[in-house]
Amino acid sequence: MATRPFDLAGSPLFVAEGIFAAEIVAECRRRGVLAGAYALRRPRGATFVRRLARDLAEQRKAPKVLVRRGVALLRAEPTVLRRQTGLGAEAARAGEVLRQVAGLLAGHPHRS
């Protein structure tokens, strides 16, 4: 795993997103810079449909491959979410994450 310096440059918050964001939760908590860590919990079927529509529109691979890959990701999603929460992220729906981040920006921290 590669590492590189990261400077918040006086910013009150930073957002790490994506499937690997949970990897840095423990270190951010250890350094005292973690205000919140979230793993999005979405309806799996809706995620499957959105991903498939995007990938088909972008013609990423043959449709049969995209469906097979999408089904595999659909099945793996609970395991991915468990791993992310195991690394310290809080499973939450998008609306809840937006409310909590808005609270952080307003100075009402929800510390993890």
Secondary structure, DSSP 8 states (H G I E B T S, - for coil): --------TT-S-----STTGGGGHHHHHHTT--S--EEE---HHHHHHHHHHHHHHTT-S-HHHHHHHHHHHHHHHHHHHHHHHHTT-EEE-HHHHHHHHHHHHTT-----
